[in-house]
């Protein structure tokens, strides 16, 4: 119901904001993303849908538009490989992420991906690589160092063993 109402609001907004006469959701989506003057676009959609502009914007980008994009699942191994190729622990992960996404999109010029989903996935993978790297370097650097909790327990044990209590 919500998707249908939103699709109708998009179709009406496209008709109002452009010369396109769309009927199908996919046609409306393509026409919608081609609209050049986007200053009032969310006001118009919100008016047709019956919500505030920010809700219309968020629903469009986070939910409704995904149906017109390639499913990311089958491309995840490729994204993982690209991220691993370009990962450098001392480099800004945002910069690496932008580079990975650009290379990925360049490899698939005929595909339309949900940019936010691709970005979130790539940055999540890079963050996991960074965390794994820091854990490995932490383990190999000095195994004699203990966590604060381990130090507290060691001190308590020492006090108990020394009959200080």
Buried (B, 14 or more C-beta within 10 A) or exposed (E): EEEEEBBBBBBBBBBEBBEBEBEEBEBBBBBBEEBEEEEEBBEBBBBBBEBEBEBBBBBBEEEBBBEBBBEBEEBBEEBBEBBEEBBEEEEEBEEBBBBBBEBBBEEEEEEBBBEEBBBEBBBEBBEEBBEEBEEEEEEEEEEEEEEEEEEEEEEEEEEEEEEEE
